[in-house]
Each structure stands twice: as structure tokens, then as C-alpha cells.
């Protein structure tokens, strides 16, 4: 007697050949996400992040590894993956950097209010996002985080992008 098992976020089976681009993150393959996207495709114009980037409606850049010796040298937050939670940045970042460190990396990172920080690798924090506000600035962010910036003429707003990434 065979019993059909439900395949959802609590558990599902996947063949090795179904692994895409070497991504071994279970939530990437959640059958619930595929079903929801199929449902939304009937009423919405769905686009990928890649398509938005190709149209220059969205830009993504990664942060820097400044080295542990820079930690604790000042009061400017150095945002790490553990500082991104519940769509916002922790107000008391675990690590602060000096004005000199900020001067070295600040212009390249160019973080502005309205940018979205997305945890791109690590462990259970992958996929966590935060919207940068004026009160979060200035800051630097680490290489495990992507900064998304929505163009002014983009068909999506930063808030819509955050909802979709969630």
C-alpha cells in the first residue's frame, strides 16, 4: 500500500537532476512557491529579477569584506547578515567602523535610503531583507549581502520588490 505524501515547505522530495545552478537551498525548490507563481501568472505580469536588471530597472551590487581588524574602530554600522531582520536593520549593529574605514568604502557602496539589503548567502538567514531608511545612514555592508536599488522609472517600487523577495 502506497501512501501519497503532501509536498510542501515542511518536506518534499527532489531528484538530483532537478538541482539548478548548484543551489542546494531547500526553500529555493519549495513546491508551494511554484504553485503560487503559477496561480499569480493568471492575473499578474510576472517578471524575474534578471529581467528587471537587464532593463536597468533594478541594480544589484555586493558589499565588501573590510576585515575583522576594522570591527569596533568606530560608530558607523558595518551591517552583517545577523543585522538584517524583519524588513529592517537592527539599530544597534554588532560592529562599528571608523570614519577612515567609511571613507575608504562608502563611495563605492553608495548606500541610500530606499535601497534594499538582501542576505545572499550563509545559513538560515538567506533571503532576509531590510529597507534602508535615512536613520540607518551612514553604513557599510558585508559581501554576504546584496544591495538592490530600484530605478526611478522601474515598473516596481522598493516596497513591492521587498514583498516579492519575501
N, C-alpha and C positions, 0 to 999 in steps of 0.2 A: 504494500500500500504506500503510495507516494502522497506526500502532503505538499501542497503548493505553499511556498513561503512568501510573505509580503516583502517586497523590496522597497525600502525607504531609507531615510537618513540614519536610522538605528542599525541598519545592516543590509547589505546587498552583496551579490557575487558579481565578479568581473573576470573575464578571461585576460590572460597576459597580453593577447593581441589587441585588446581594447585600450591599453595604456597609450596615451597620446603624448608626444613630445617629451617622454621621460618623466612625466608628472605622476608622482606616487602619493598624491594628497587625496584621501578619501572623499572629502566634500566636493572636490573638482568633478567627481563622477556621480554625484547624488542623483538617483533616478527622479526624485521629486523636482529638482531644478529643471531637468529636461522636459518633464511633463508640464511644468508651469510655463516654460518658454513656449512650448507648442500651443498651449492654451492662449497665451498673450499674443502670439503671432496672428491669431484670428481677428484681433481688434486693434493691434498696435503695429507701428512700423519699427521693427527691432533692428538695431544696428550693433555692431561689435565695437569694442574699444579700438581695435585695429583699424576699422573703417573710419572712426572719428579722428584717429591720429593721421591717417592717410589724407584726410580732407583738411588737416590742420585745425580742426575744431577742438582738438584736445592734444595736450603735450604732456609727456611723462619723462621725468629725469630722476636719477637716483642720487642719494646723498653721498657723504664721504665718511671714511674711517679716519678719524683725527688722531687716534692713538690714546691709550689709557693714561699716558702721562699728562694729557691735556685736561682730564677729568678733575673737577674740583678746583680749577685755577681761577674761576670767576663766577659770575652770577647769570650769565647768558645761558639759557637752557640748551643742552645738547640732547635732542629728542631721540630716544632709543625705542625699540619695539615695545618695551614694557610701559612706556609713557603714553601709548595710544590706546584709548579705551572708550567705548560708548559714544562714538562720534566726536569725541573731544580729546584735547591733550590734558594730561594731568598738570595741574597748576604748579605743583612742586616737583619738577623734573629731578630725577635722581642725580643727574650730573650737570654741572655748570661749567662754562668755559670763560676764558678771559677775553677782554676786548681785542687783544692781539690775535688770538685764535679766530675770533669772529671776523676780524679784518682780513685774515688770510682766506677764509672760505665763504664769507657772507655774500659777496657779489656773485660768485659762481652759483651758489644755491638760490639766491634771489627769491626768498620765501615771502609771500604776500598774503594779506587777508583774502580769504576766498579760495586759497589753494587747498587741496585735499591731500593728506598724507595717508599712505596705504602700506600696511605691513606686507611685504612681498615674499619674505622667506623667514625661516625659523621653525618654530614648533606650532603649538596651539594658537599662537597669535596671528598666524597668516590670515589675511583678509580683514583685520581690524582697520578701521579708518577714523580719521578725525578731520574736521574742518578747521582751518587756521583762522583765528579771529585777530583783530587789532591788538587785543590784550595779550595775545600769545607772543607777540613780536618784541624784540628780535629773537631769532632762534636759529640753530643749526640742526640738521638731522642726519642720522647714520645711513650707511649704504644698504641696510636691510629694509629701507623704506623708499617707496616711490612717491614723488610729488607729482600730482596731477594738477594741471592748470587748464581750465576751460576757457576757450577763446571767447571774446565778446560777441562774435557772430555765430557761435555754436548753436546747434539745434537743441542742446541740452544745457541746463543750468547746473552749477555746482551741487545744489541740493538734490536735483533729480539724479545726477551721477552718483551721489552718495547713496541714495535709496537703492539704485540699481546695483551698486557694488555690494550692498548689504544683503 
